[in-house]
Amino acid sequence: DSIFVDGNYIVKGVAGALLRLMLEWHLGEGRSEFTNREMRLVAGARMPEIKDNLETRLLLLRRRLEEKQAPIKIVRIGRGRVRLETEGPL
């Protein structure tokens, strides 16, 4: 689940799977807002059994995208809700 943007490595693993999931929903359904609950239901099998740390993974993913200056951003819009923002077409 490694993700590359313009040939630059961004992230892999669970965070990569979450980003891929949001991008697929965005491209396939035109959605840009997602709930933690729906992501947990779909990605739950990939999360460690000891602790459900979806919020932590999303926070680290958001920071990673900022650090890499990727044209993709994840913005928290409320409790348990995030928005995928892109700079231009995907």
PyMOL Python script that loads the backbone (N, CA, C, O; Angstrom):
from pymol import cmd

cmd.read_pdbstr("""\
ATOM      1  N   ASP A   1       0.810  -1.200   0.000  1.00  0.00           N
ATOM      2  CA  ASP A   1       0.000   0.000   0.000  1.00  0.00           C
ATOM      3  C   ASP A   1       0.853   1.263   0.000  1.00  0.00           C
ATOM      4  O   ASP A   1       0.479   2.258   0.621  1.00  0.00           O
ATOM      5  N   SER A   2       1.978   1.238  -0.679  1.00  0.00           N
ATOM      6  CA  SER A   2       2.802   2.444  -0.783  1.00  0.00           C
ATOM      7  C   SER A   2       2.137   3.445  -1.716  1.00  0.00           C
ATOM      8  O   SER A   2       1.595   3.081  -2.760  1.00  0.00           O
ATOM      9  N   ILE A   3       2.187   4.713  -1.323  1.00  0.00           N
ATOM     10  CA  ILE A   3       1.586   5.784  -2.115  1.00  0.00           C
ATOM     11  C   ILE A   3       2.687   6.722  -2.595  1.00  0.00           C
ATOM     12  O   ILE A   3       3.524   7.173  -1.813  1.00  0.00           O
ATOM     13  N   PHE A   4       2.670   7.008  -3.898  1.00  0.00           N
ATOM     14  CA  PHE A   4       3.599   7.953  -4.512  1.00  0.00           C
ATOM     15  C   PHE A   4       2.780   9.057  -5.170  1.00  0.00           C
ATOM     16  O   PHE A   4       1.739   8.790  -5.770  1.00  0.00           O
ATOM     17  N   VAL A   5       3.249  10.289  -5.057  1.00  0.00           N
ATOM     18  CA  VAL A   5       2.613  11.427  -5.723  1.00  0.00           C
ATOM     19  C   VAL A   5       3.670  12.096  -6.577  1.00  0.00           C
ATOM     20  O   VAL A   5       4.707  12.521  -6.068  1.00  0.00           O
ATOM     21  N   ASP A   6       3.415  12.192  -7.863  1.00  0.00           N
ATOM     22  CA  ASP A   6       4.384  12.764  -8.813  1.00  0.00           C
ATOM     23  C   ASP A   6       5.747  12.085  -8.692  1.00  0.00           C
ATOM     24  O   ASP A   6       6.786  12.736  -8.811  1.00  0.00           O
ATOM     25  N   GLY A   7       5.735  10.765  -8.453  1.00  0.00           N
ATOM     26  CA  GLY A   7       6.965   9.999  -8.353  1.00  0.00           C
ATOM     27  C   GLY A   7       7.655  10.078  -7.005  1.00  0.00           C
ATOM     28  O   GLY A   7       8.697   9.451  -6.814  1.00  0.00           O
ATOM     29  N   ASN A   8       7.102  10.834  -6.064  1.00  0.00           N
ATOM     30  CA  ASN A   8       7.696  10.972  -4.732  1.00  0.00           C
ATOM     31  C   ASN A   8       6.950  10.107  -3.729  1.00  0.00           C
ATOM     32  O   ASN A   8       5.722  10.139  -3.649  1.00  0.00           O
ATOM     33  N   TYR A   9       7.723   9.321  -2.955  1.00  0.00           N
ATOM     34  CA  TYR A   9       7.133   8.468  -1.930  1.00  0.00           C
ATOM     35  C   TYR A   9       6.467   9.334  -0.864  1.00  0.00           C
ATOM     36  O   TYR A   9       7.043  10.317  -0.397  1.00  0.00           O
ATOM     37  N   ILE A  10       5.251   8.958  -0.488  1.00  0.00           N
ATOM     38  CA  ILE A  10       4.524   9.687   0.548  1.00  0.00           C
ATOM     39  C   ILE A  10       4.366   8.841   1.806  1.00  0.00           C
ATOM     40  O   ILE A  10       4.785   9.256   2.886  1.00  0.00           O
ATOM     41  N   VAL A  11       3.764   7.652   1.677  1.00  0.00           N
ATOM     42  CA  VAL A  11       3.451   6.859   2.857  1.00  0.00           C
ATOM     43  C   VAL A  11       3.128   5.427   2.446  1.00  0.00           C
ATOM     44  O   VAL A  11       2.832   5.158   1.282  1.00  0.00           O
ATOM     45  N   LYS A  12       3.188   4.505   3.415  1.00  0.00           N
ATOM     46  CA  LYS A  12       2.822   3.109   3.154  1.00  0.00           C
ATOM     47  C   LYS A  12       2.086   2.546   4.364  1.00  0.00           C
ATOM     48  O   LYS A  12       1.818   3.270   5.323  1.00  0.00           O
ATOM     49  N   GLY A  13       1.766   1.282   4.321  1.00  0.00           N
ATOM     50  CA  GLY A  13       1.127   0.602   5.441  1.00  0.00           C
ATOM     51  C   GLY A  13      -0.317   1.017   5.636  1.00  0.00           C
ATOM     52  O   GLY A  13      -1.029   1.309   4.675  1.00  0.00           O
ATOM     53  N   VAL A  14      -0.745   1.039   6.891  1.00  0.00           N
ATOM     54  CA  VAL A  14      -2.130   1.368   7.212  1.00  0.00           C
ATOM     55  C   VAL A  14      -2.464   2.789   6.767  1.00  0.00           C
ATOM     56  O   VAL A  14      -3.539   3.028   6.215  1.00  0.00           O
ATOM     57  N   ALA A  15      -1.555   3.733   7.000  1.00  0.00           N
ATOM     58  CA  ALA A  15      -1.795   5.118   6.579  1.00  0.00           C
ATOM     59  C   ALA A  15      -1.949   5.189   5.062  1.00  0.00           C
ATOM     60  O   ALA A  15      -2.793   5.929   4.557  1.00  0.00           O
ATOM     61  N   GLY A  16      -1.145   4.433   4.342  1.00  0.00           N
ATOM     62  CA  GLY A  16      -1.257   4.386   2.888  1.00  0.00           C
ATOM     63  C   GLY A  16      -2.588   3.798   2.449  1.00  0.00           C
ATOM     64  O   GLY A  16      -3.199   4.267   1.489  1.00  0.00           O
ATOM     65  N   ALA A  17      -3.032   2.765   3.160  1.00  0.00           N
ATOM     66  CA  ALA A  17      -4.323   2.147   2.837  1.00  0.00           C
ATOM     67  C   ALA A  17      -5.470   3.124   3.082  1.00  0.00           C
ATOM     68  O   ALA A  17      -6.428   3.161   2.310  1.00  0.00           O
ATOM     69  N   LEU A  18      -5.379   3.913   4.147  1.00  0.00           N
ATOM     70  CA  LEU A  18      -6.416   4.907   4.433  1.00  0.00           C
ATOM     71  C   LEU A  18      -6.449   5.988   3.356  1.00  0.00           C
ATOM     72  O   LEU A  18      -7.522   6.388   2.905  1.00  0.00           O
ATOM     73  N   LEU A  19      -5.276   6.455   2.949  1.00  0.00           N
ATOM     74  CA  LEU A  19      -5.217   7.476   1.904  1.00  0.00           C
ATOM     75  C   LEU A  19      -5.756   6.920   0.587  1.00  0.00           C
ATOM     76  O   LEU A  19      -6.513   7.593  -0.113  1.00  0.00           O
ATOM     77  N   ARG A  20      -5.366   5.703   0.255  1.00  0.00           N
ATOM     78  CA  ARG A  20      -5.856   5.070  -0.974  1.00  0.00           C
ATOM     79  C   ARG A  20      -7.383   4.938  -0.941  1.00  0.00           C
ATOM     80  O   ARG A  20      -8.051   5.190  -1.943  1.00  0.00           O
ATOM     81  N   LEU A  21      -7.923   4.547   0.199  1.00  0.00           N
ATOM     82  CA  LEU A  21      -9.367   4.403   0.354  1.00  0.00           C
ATOM     83  C   LEU A  21     -10.077   5.734   0.100  1.00  0.00           C
ATOM     84  O   LEU A  21     -11.055   5.789  -0.646  1.00  0.00           O
ATOM     85  N   MET A  22      -9.582   6.800   0.723  1.00  0.00           N
ATOM     86  CA  MET A  22     -10.205   8.115   0.528  1.00  0.00           C
ATOM     87  C   MET A  22     -10.074   8.581  -0.918  1.00  0.00           C
ATOM     88  O   MET A  22     -11.009   9.163  -1.467  1.00  0.00           O
ATOM     89  N   LEU A  23      -8.923   8.331  -1.539  1.00  0.00           N
ATOM     90  CA  LEU A  23      -8.732   8.722  -2.936  1.00  0.00           C
ATOM     91  C   LEU A  23      -9.658   7.937  -3.863  1.00  0.00           C
ATOM     92  O   LEU A  23     -10.205   8.498  -4.813  1.00  0.00           O
ATOM     93  N   GLU A  24      -9.835   6.644  -3.591  1.00  0.00           N
ATOM     94  CA  GLU A  24     -10.746   5.829  -4.406  1.00  0.00           C
ATOM     95  C   GLU A  24     -12.181   6.327  -4.281  1.00  0.00           C
ATOM     96  O   GLU A  24     -12.894   6.420  -5.280  1.00  0.00           O
ATOM     97  N   TRP A  25     -12.607   6.647  -3.067  1.00  0.00           N
ATOM     98  CA  TRP A  25     -13.954   7.182  -2.871  1.00  0.00           C
ATOM     99  C   TRP A  25     -14.092   8.526  -3.574  1.00  0.00           C
ATOM    100  O   TRP A  25     -15.123   8.811  -4.183  1.00  0.00           O
ATOM    101  N   HIS A  26     -13.061   9.344  -3.488  1.00  0.00           N
ATOM    102  CA  HIS A  26     -13.097  10.666  -4.117  1.00  0.00           C
ATOM    103  C   HIS A  26     -13.211  10.537  -5.638  1.00  0.00           C
ATOM    104  O   HIS A  26     -14.040  11.200  -6.262  1.00  0.00           O
ATOM    105  N   LEU A  27     -12.387   9.694  -6.220  1.00  0.00           N
ATOM    106  CA  LEU A  27     -12.392   9.532  -7.675  1.00  0.00           C
ATOM    107  C   LEU A  27     -13.623   8.773  -8.169  1.00  0.00           C
ATOM    108  O   LEU A  27     -14.197   9.125  -9.199  1.00  0.00           O
ATOM    109  N   GLY A  28     -14.025   7.742  -7.445  1.00  0.00           N
ATOM    110  CA  GLY A  28     -15.135   6.900  -7.888  1.00  0.00           C
ATOM    111  C   GLY A  28     -16.513   7.467  -7.613  1.00  0.00           C
ATOM    112  O   GLY A  28     -17.433   7.286  -8.411  1.00  0.00           O
ATOM    113  N   GLU A  29     -16.662   8.155  -6.481  1.00  0.00           N
ATOM    114  CA  GLU A  29     -17.981   8.630  -6.068  1.00  0.00           C
ATOM    115  C   GLU A  29     -18.079  10.152  -6.012  1.00  0.00           C
ATOM    116  O   GLU A  29     -19.159  10.702  -5.799  1.00  0.00           O
ATOM    117  N   GLY A  30     -16.954  10.827  -6.204  1.00  0.00           N
ATOM    118  CA  GLY A  30     -16.952  12.283  -6.153  1.00  0.00           C
ATOM    119  C   GLY A  30     -17.044  12.851  -4.750  1.00  0.00           C
ATOM    120  O   GLY A  30     -17.317  14.038  -4.575  1.00  0.00           O
ATOM    121  N   ARG A  31     -16.819  12.019  -3.759  1.00  0.00           N
ATOM    122  CA  ARG A  31     -16.915  12.460  -2.364  1.00  0.00           C
ATOM    123  C   ARG A  31     -15.605  13.074  -1.907  1.00  0.00           C
ATOM    124  O   ARG A  31     -14.532  12.714  -2.391  1.00  0.00           O
ATOM    125  N   SER A  32     -15.705  14.008  -0.966  1.00  0.00           N
ATOM    126  CA  SER A  32     -14.490  14.570  -0.384  1.00  0.00           C
ATOM    127  C   SER A  32     -14.538  14.560   1.141  1.00  0.00           C
ATOM    128  O   SER A  32     -13.532  14.851   1.788  1.00  0.00           O
ATOM    129  N   GLU A  33     -15.683  14.233   1.722  1.00  0.00           N
ATOM    130  CA  GLU A  33     -15.811  14.173   3.177  1.00  0.00           C
ATOM    131  C   GLU A  33     -16.105  12.744   3.610  1.00  0.00           C
ATOM    132  O   GLU A  33     -16.898  12.028   2.999  1.00  0.00           O
ATOM    133  N   PHE A  34     -15.424  12.356   4.704  1.00  0.00           N
ATOM    134  CA  PHE A  34     -15.505  10.980   5.169  1.00  0.00           C
ATOM    135  C   PHE A  34     -15.592  10.947   6.686  1.00  0.00           C
ATOM    136  O   PHE A  34     -15.110  11.850   7.369  1.00  0.00           O
ATOM    137  N   THR A  35     -16.211   9.895   7.203  1.00  0.00           N
ATOM    138  CA  THR A  35     -16.282   9.730   8.655  1.00  0.00           C
ATOM    139  C   THR A  35     -15.278   8.669   9.093  1.00  0.00           C
ATOM    140  O   THR A  35     -14.949   7.742   8.353  1.00  0.00           O
ATOM    141  N   ASN A  36     -14.810   8.840  10.316  1.00  0.00           N
ATOM    142  CA  ASN A  36     -13.906   7.838  10.879  1.00  0.00           C
ATOM    143  C   ASN A  36     -14.607   6.486  10.950  1.00  0.00           C
ATOM    144  O   ASN A  36     -13.985   5.442  10.755  1.00  0.00           O
ATOM    145  N   ARG A  37     -15.900   6.517  11.230  1.00  0.00           N
ATOM    146  CA  ARG A  37     -16.655   5.271  11.366  1.00  0.00           C
ATOM    147  C   ARG A  37     -16.633   4.457  10.074  1.00  0.00           C
ATOM    148  O   ARG A  37     -16.382   3.252  10.104  1.00  0.00           O
ATOM    149  N   GLU A  38     -16.895   5.109   8.940  1.00  0.00           N
ATOM    150  CA  GLU A  38     -16.912   4.365   7.681  1.00  0.00           C
ATOM    151  C   GLU A  38     -15.516   3.863   7.322  1.00  0.00           C
ATOM    152  O   GLU A  38     -15.372   2.769   6.776  1.00  0.00           O
ATOM    153  N   MET A  39     -14.491   4.651   7.623  1.00  0.00           N
ATOM    154  CA  MET A  39     -13.126   4.191   7.340  1.00  0.00           C
ATOM    155  C   MET A  39     -12.755   3.024   8.242  1.00  0.00           C
ATOM    156  O   MET A  39     -12.097   2.080   7.805  1.00  0.00           O
ATOM    157  N   ARG A  40     -13.178   3.087   9.496  1.00  0.00           N
ATOM    158  CA  ARG A  40     -12.882   2.006  10.437  1.00  0.00           C
ATOM    159  C   ARG A  40     -13.546   0.708   9.981  1.00  0.00           C
ATOM    160  O   ARG A  40     -12.946  -0.362  10.080  1.00  0.00           O
ATOM    161  N   LEU A  41     -14.774   0.794   9.485  1.00  0.00           N
ATOM    162  CA  LEU A  41     -15.487  -0.402   9.023  1.00  0.00           C
ATOM    163  C   LEU A  41     -14.782  -1.053   7.841  1.00  0.00           C
ATOM    164  O   LEU A  41     -14.688  -2.278   7.766  1.00  0.00           O
ATOM    165  N   VAL A  42     -14.288  -0.233   6.919  1.00  0.00           N
ATOM    166  CA  VAL A  42     -13.635  -0.763   5.723  1.00  0.00           C
ATOM    167  C   VAL A  42     -12.201  -1.187   6.018  1.00  0.00           C
ATOM    168  O   VAL A  42     -11.762  -2.244   5.566  1.00  0.00           O
ATOM    169  N   ALA A  43     -11.471  -0.374   6.768  1.00  0.00           N
ATOM    170  CA  ALA A  43     -10.048  -0.636   7.009  1.00  0.00           C
ATOM    171  C   ALA A  43      -9.804  -1.391   8.307  1.00  0.00           C
ATOM    172  O   ALA A  43      -8.654  -1.663   8.651  1.00  0.00           O
ATOM    173  N   GLY A  44     -10.857  -1.733   9.028  1.00  0.00           N
ATOM    174  CA  GLY A  44     -10.721  -2.366  10.337  1.00  0.00           C
ATOM    175  C   GLY A  44      -9.867  -3.616  10.350  1.00  0.00           C
ATOM    176  O   GLY A  44      -9.163  -3.873  11.327  1.00  0.00           O
ATOM    177  N   ALA A  45      -9.915  -4.388   9.296  1.00  0.00           N
ATOM    178  CA  ALA A  45      -9.137  -5.626   9.237  1.00  0.00           C
ATOM    179  C   ALA A  45      -7.639  -5.352   9.214  1.00  0.00           C
ATOM    180  O   ALA A  45      -6.856  -6.221   9.598  1.00  0.00           O
ATOM    181  N   ARG A  46      -7.218  -4.169   8.776  1.00  0.00           N
ATOM    182  CA  ARG A  46      -5.800  -3.833   8.691  1.00  0.00           C
ATOM    183  C   ARG A  46      -5.273  -3.172   9.956  1.00  0.00           C
ATOM    184  O   ARG A  46      -4.062  -3.011  10.107  1.00  0.00           O
ATOM    185  N   MET A  47      -6.167  -2.784  10.875  1.00  0.00           N
ATOM    186  CA  MET A  47      -5.745  -2.101  12.088  1.00  0.00           C
ATOM    187  C   MET A  47      -5.251  -3.125  13.108  1.00  0.00           C
ATOM    188  O   MET A  47      -5.775  -4.238  13.175  1.00  0.00           O
ATOM    189  N   PRO A  48      -4.258  -2.758  13.891  1.00  0.00           N
ATOM    190  CA  PRO A  48      -3.776  -3.669  14.932  1.00  0.00           C
ATOM    191  C   PRO A  48      -4.897  -4.024  15.906  1.00  0.00           C
ATOM    192  O   PRO A  48      -5.735  -3.184  16.233  1.00  0.00           O
ATOM    193  N   GLU A  49      -4.903  -5.267  16.363  1.00  0.00           N
ATOM    194  CA  GLU A  49      -5.965  -5.733  17.246  1.00  0.00           C
ATOM    195  C   GLU A  49      -5.884  -5.124  18.638  1.00  0.00           C
ATOM    196  O   GLU A  49      -6.906  -4.975  19.308  1.00  0.00           O
ATOM    197  N   ILE A  50      -4.687  -4.771  19.080  1.00  0.00           N
ATOM    198  CA  ILE A  50      -4.500  -4.300  20.450  1.00  0.00           C
ATOM    199  C   ILE A  50      -5.231  -2.983  20.694  1.00  0.00           C
ATOM    200  O   ILE A  50      -5.864  -2.812  21.736  1.00  0.00           O
ATOM    201  N   LYS A  51      -5.150  -2.060  19.753  1.00  0.00           N
ATOM    202  CA  LYS A  51      -5.716  -0.734  19.963  1.00  0.00           C
ATOM    203  C   LYS A  51      -6.229  -0.176  18.644  1.00  0.00           C
ATOM    204  O   LYS A  51      -5.548  -0.233  17.620  1.00  0.00           O
ATOM    205  N   ASP A  52      -7.412   0.350  18.687  1.00  0.00           N
ATOM    206  CA  ASP A  52      -7.960   0.997  17.500  1.00  0.00           C
ATOM    207  C   ASP A  52      -7.430   2.423  17.475  1.00  0.00           C
ATOM    208  O   ASP A  52      -7.911   3.285  18.211  1.00  0.00           O
ATOM    209  N   ASN A  53      -6.444   2.666  16.632  1.00  0.00           N
ATOM    210  CA  ASN A  53      -5.789   3.970  16.619  1.00  0.00           C
ATOM    211  C   ASN A  53      -5.986   4.691  15.292  1.00  0.00           C
ATOM    212  O   ASN A  53      -5.049   5.291  14.766  1.00  0.00           O
ATOM    213  N   LEU A  54      -7.180   4.636  14.758  1.00  0.00           N
ATOM    214  CA  LEU A  54      -7.478   5.278  13.483  1.00  0.00           C
ATOM    215  C   LEU A  54      -7.202   6.777  13.534  1.00  0.00           C
ATOM    216  O   LEU A  54      -6.607   7.330  12.609  1.00  0.00           O
ATOM    217  N   GLU A  55      -7.631   7.437  14.610  1.00  0.00           N
ATOM    218  CA  GLU A  55      -7.432   8.879  14.719  1.00  0.00           C
ATOM    219  C   GLU A  55      -5.952   9.233  14.697  1.00  0.00           C
ATOM    220  O   GLU A  55      -5.559  10.219  14.073  1.00  0.00           O
ATOM    221  N   THR A  56      -5.131   8.438  15.371  1.00  0.00           N
ATOM    222  CA  THR A  56      -3.687   8.671  15.381  1.00  0.00           C
ATOM    223  C   THR A  56      -3.109   8.479  13.993  1.00  0.00           C
ATOM    224  O   THR A  56      -2.269   9.267  13.559  1.00  0.00           O
ATOM    225  N   ARG A  57      -3.545   7.447  13.292  1.00  0.00           N
ATOM    226  CA  ARG A  57      -3.056   7.201  11.927  1.00  0.00           C
ATOM    227  C   ARG A  57      -3.419   8.355  10.999  1.00  0.00           C
ATOM    228  O   ARG A  57      -2.610   8.770  10.170  1.00  0.00           O
ATOM    229  N   LEU A  58      -4.634   8.871  11.141  1.00  0.00           N
ATOM    230  CA  LEU A  58      -5.061   9.997  10.302  1.00  0.00           C
ATOM    231  C   LEU A  58      -4.258  11.261  10.615  1.00  0.00           C
ATOM    232  O   LEU A  58      -3.907  12.016   9.708  1.00  0.00           O
ATOM    233  N   LEU A  59      -3.970  11.489  11.892  1.00  0.00           N
ATOM    234  CA  LEU A  59      -3.164  12.647  12.281  1.00  0.00           C
ATOM    235  C   LEU A  59      -1.763  12.545  11.694  1.00  0.00           C
ATOM    236  O   LEU A  59      -1.250  13.516  11.137  1.00  0.00           O
ATOM    237  N   LEU A  60      -1.146  11.383  11.815  1.00  0.00           N
ATOM    238  CA  LEU A  60       0.196  11.186  11.263  1.00  0.00           C
ATOM    239  C   LEU A  60       0.187  11.293   9.743  1.00  0.00           C
ATOM    240  O   LEU A  60       1.126  11.829   9.154  1.00  0.00           O
ATOM    241  N   LEU A  61      -0.864  10.789   9.105  1.00  0.00           N
ATOM    242  CA  LEU A  61      -0.988  10.906   7.653  1.00  0.00           C
ATOM    243  C   LEU A  61      -1.110  12.368   7.248  1.00  0.00           C
ATOM    244  O   LEU A  61      -0.472  12.802   6.289  1.00  0.00           O
ATOM    245  N   ARG A  62      -1.923  13.129   7.971  1.00  0.00           N
ATOM    246  CA  ARG A  62      -2.083  14.556   7.676  1.00  0.00           C
ATOM    247  C   ARG A  62      -0.745  15.282   7.792  1.00  0.00           C
ATOM    248  O   ARG A  62      -0.401  16.092   6.932  1.00  0.00           O
ATOM    249  N   ARG A  63       0.005  14.996   8.849  1.00  0.00           N
ATOM    250  CA  ARG A  63       1.320  15.625   9.043  1.00  0.00           C
ATOM    251  C   ARG A  63       2.300  15.222   7.947  1.00  0.00           C
ATOM    252  O   ARG A  63       3.083  16.041   7.466  1.00  0.00           O
ATOM    253  N   ARG A  64       2.247  13.963   7.564  1.00  0.00           N
ATOM    254  CA  ARG A  64       3.149  13.471   6.517  1.00  0.00           C
ATOM    255  C   ARG A  64       2.881  14.167   5.183  1.00  0.00           C
ATOM    256  O   ARG A  64       3.815  14.543   4.475  1.00  0.00           O
ATOM    257  N   LEU A  65       1.610  14.337   4.846  1.00  0.00           N
ATOM    258  CA  LEU A  65       1.249  15.029   3.607  1.00  0.00           C
ATOM    259  C   LEU A  65       1.731  16.482   3.639  1.00  0.00           C
ATOM    260  O   LEU A  65       2.199  17.003   2.626  1.00  0.00           O
ATOM    261  N   GLU A  66       1.619  17.132   4.795  1.00  0.00           N
ATOM    262  CA  GLU A  66       2.104  18.511   4.937  1.00  0.00           C
ATOM    263  C   GLU A  66       3.620  18.562   4.810  1.00  0.00           C
ATOM    264  O   GLU A  66       4.167  19.423   4.121  1.00  0.00           O
ATOM    265  N   GLU A  67       4.294  17.628   5.485  1.00  0.00           N
ATOM    266  CA  GLU A  67       5.759  17.572   5.466  1.00  0.00           C
ATOM    267  C   GLU A  67       6.297  17.390   4.051  1.00  0.00           C
ATOM    268  O   GLU A  67       7.293  18.009   3.676  1.00  0.00           O
ATOM    269  N   LYS A  68       5.642  16.545   3.273  1.00  0.00           N
ATOM    270  CA  LYS A  68       6.070  16.258   1.902  1.00  0.00           C
ATOM    271  C   LYS A  68       5.553  17.295   0.903  1.00  0.00           C
ATOM    272  O   LYS A  68       5.844  17.220  -0.290  1.00  0.00           O
ATOM    273  N   GLN A  69       4.782  18.263   1.406  1.00  0.00           N
ATOM    274  CA  GLN A  69       4.189  19.301   0.562  1.00  0.00           C
ATOM    275  C   GLN A  69       3.422  18.685  -0.612  1.00  0.00           C
ATOM    276  O   GLN A  69       3.515  19.137  -1.753  1.00  0.00           O
ATOM    277  N   ALA A  70       2.672  17.649  -0.290  1.00  0.00           N
ATOM    278  CA  ALA A  70       1.876  16.948  -1.300  1.00  0.00           C
ATOM    279  C   ALA A  70       0.690  17.815  -1.718  1.00  0.00           C
ATOM    280  O   ALA A  70       0.213  18.631  -0.928  1.00  0.00           O
ATOM    281  N   PRO A  71       0.214  17.648  -2.941  1.00  0.00           N
ATOM    282  CA  PRO A  71      -0.949  18.410  -3.403  1.00  0.00           C
ATOM    283  C   PRO A  71      -2.270  17.841  -2.868  1.00  0.00           C
ATOM    284  O   PRO A  71      -3.345  18.150  -3.382  1.00  0.00           O
ATOM    285  N   ILE A  72      -2.169  17.015  -1.843  1.00  0.00           N
ATOM    286  CA  ILE A  72      -3.327  16.399  -1.200  1.00  0.00           C
ATOM    287  C   ILE A  72      -3.265  16.759   0.277  1.00  0.00           C
ATOM    288  O   ILE A  72      -2.207  16.677   0.901  1.00  0.00           O
ATOM    289  N   LYS A  73      -4.399  17.157   0.829  1.00  0.00           N
ATOM    290  CA  LYS A  73      -4.455  17.498   2.248  1.00  0.00           C
ATOM    291  C   LYS A  73      -5.644  16.791   2.884  1.00  0.00           C
ATOM    292  O   LYS A  73      -6.660  16.539   2.237  1.00  0.00           O
ATOM    293  N   ILE A  74      -5.491  16.480   4.165  1.00  0.00           N
ATOM    294  CA  ILE A  74      -6.590  15.936   4.949  1.00  0.00           C
ATOM    295  C   ILE A  74      -6.881  16.961   6.039  1.00  0.00           C
ATOM    296  O   ILE A  74      -6.007  17.298   6.838  1.00  0.00           O
ATOM    297  N   VAL A  75      -8.113  17.453   6.062  1.00  0.00           N
ATOM    298  CA  VAL A  75      -8.510  18.497   6.994  1.00  0.00           C
ATOM    299  C   VAL A  75      -9.583  17.950   7.924  1.00  0.00           C
ATOM    300  O   VAL A  75     -10.578  17.382   7.473  1.00  0.00           O
ATOM    301  N   ARG A  76      -9.375  18.124   9.213  1.00  0.00           N
ATOM    302  CA  ARG A  76     -10.385  17.699  10.184  1.00  0.00           C
ATOM    303  C   ARG A  76     -11.499  18.737  10.169  1.00  0.00           C
ATOM    304  O   ARG A  76     -11.247  19.927  10.359  1.00  0.00           O
ATOM    305  N   ILE A  77     -12.734  18.286   9.942  1.00  0.00           N
ATOM    306  CA  ILE A  77     -13.856  19.224   9.835  1.00  0.00           C
ATOM    307  C   ILE A  77     -14.849  19.081  10.981  1.00  0.00           C
ATOM    308  O   ILE A  77     -15.864  19.776  11.014  1.00  0.00           O
ATOM    309  N   GLY A  78     -14.569  18.204  11.897  1.00  0.00           N
ATOM    310  CA  GLY A  78     -15.454  17.996  13.036  1.00  0.00           C
ATOM    311  C   GLY A  78     -15.098  16.695  13.712  1.00  0.00           C
ATOM    312  O   GLY A  78     -14.198  15.974  13.282  1.00  0.00           O
ATOM    313  N   ARG A  79     -15.808  16.413  14.762  1.00  0.00           N
ATOM    314  CA  ARG A  79     -15.531  15.190  15.499  1.00  0.00           C
ATOM    315  C   ARG A  79     -15.815  13.973  14.626  1.00  0.00           C
ATOM    316  O   ARG A  79     -16.946  13.747  14.194  1.00  0.00           O
ATOM    317  N   GLY A  80     -14.764  13.196  14.377  1.00  0.00           N
ATOM    318  CA  GLY A  80     -14.918  11.977  13.594  1.00  0.00           C
ATOM    319  C   GLY A  80     -15.135  12.199  12.111  1.00  0.00           C
ATOM    320  O   GLY A  80     -15.614  11.300  11.420  1.00  0.00           O
ATOM    321  N   ARG A  81     -14.789  13.394  11.598  1.00  0.00           N
ATOM    322  CA  ARG A  81     -15.002  13.702  10.179  1.00  0.00           C
ATOM    323  C   ARG A  81     -13.766  14.382   9.612  1.00  0.00           C
ATOM    324  O   ARG A  81     -13.147  15.225  10.260  1.00  0.00           O
ATOM    325  N   VAL A  82     -13.419  13.996   8.383  1.00  0.00           N
ATOM    326  CA  VAL A  82     -12.299  14.621   7.680  1.00  0.00           C
ATOM    327  C   VAL A  82     -12.708  14.940   6.247  1.00  0.00           C
ATOM    328  O   VAL A  82     -13.640  14.352   5.698  1.00  0.00           O
ATOM    329  N   ARG A  83     -11.981  15.891   5.658  1.00  0.00           N
ATOM    330  CA  ARG A  83     -12.205  16.260   4.263  1.00  0.00           C
ATOM    331  C   ARG A  83     -10.894  16.079   3.514  1.00  0.00           C
ATOM    332  O   ARG A  83      -9.826  16.438   4.008  1.00  0.00           O
ATOM    333  N   LEU A  84     -10.991  15.524   2.327  1.00  0.00           N
ATOM    334  CA  LEU A  84      -9.850  15.370   1.434  1.00  0.00           C
ATOM    335  C   LEU A  84      -9.846  16.567   0.494  1.00  0.00           C
ATOM    336  O   LEU A  84     -10.822  16.805  -0.218  1.00  0.00           O
ATOM    337  N   GLU A  85      -8.754  17.318   0.490  1.00  0.00           N
ATOM    338  CA  GLU A  85      -8.625  18.478  -0.391  1.00  0.00           C
ATOM    339  C   GLU A  85      -7.458  18.247  -1.327  1.00  0.00           C
ATOM    340  O   GLU A  85      -6.409  17.748  -0.918  1.00  0.00           O
ATOM    341  N   THR A  86      -7.642  18.610  -2.584  1.00  0.00           N
ATOM    342  CA  THR A  86      -6.579  18.436  -3.572  1.00  0.00           C
ATOM    343  C   THR A  86      -6.312  19.754  -4.282  1.00  0.00           C
ATOM    344  O   THR A  86      -7.207  20.580  -4.464  1.00  0.00           O
ATOM    345  N   GLU A  87      -5.067  19.925  -4.675  1.00  0.00           N
ATOM    346  CA  GLU A  87      -4.669  21.098  -5.447  1.00  0.00           C
ATOM    347  C   GLU A  87      -4.622  20.686  -6.913  1.00  0.00           C
ATOM    348  O   GLU A  87      -3.570  20.305  -7.425  1.00  0.00           O
ATOM    349  N   GLY A  88      -5.755  20.765  -7.576  1.00  0.00           N
ATOM    350  CA  GLY A  88      -5.828  20.355  -8.971  1.00  0.00           C
ATOM    351  C   GLY A  88      -6.417  18.969  -9.121  1.00  0.00           C
ATOM    352  O   GLY A  88      -6.765  18.322  -8.133  1.00  0.00           O
ATOM    353  N   PRO A  89      -6.529  18.513 -10.363  1.00  0.00           N
ATOM    354  CA  PRO A  89      -7.122  17.193 -10.629  1.00  0.00           C
ATOM    355  C   PRO A  89      -6.183  16.062 -10.228  1.00  0.00           C
ATOM    356  O   PRO A  89      -4.962  16.218 -10.204  1.00  0.00           O
ATOM    357  N   LEU A  90      -6.787  14.919  -9.913  1.00  0.00           N
ATOM    358  CA  LEU A  90      -5.991  13.733  -9.552  1.00  0.00           C
ATOM    359  C   LEU A  90      -5.804  12.845 -10.758  1.00  0.00           C
ATOM    360  O   LEU A  90      -5.163  11.798 -10.660  1.00  0.00           O
TER     361      LEU A  90
END
""", "prot")
cmd.dss("prot")
cmd.show_as("cartoon", "prot")
cmd.util.cbc("prot")
cmd.orient("prot")
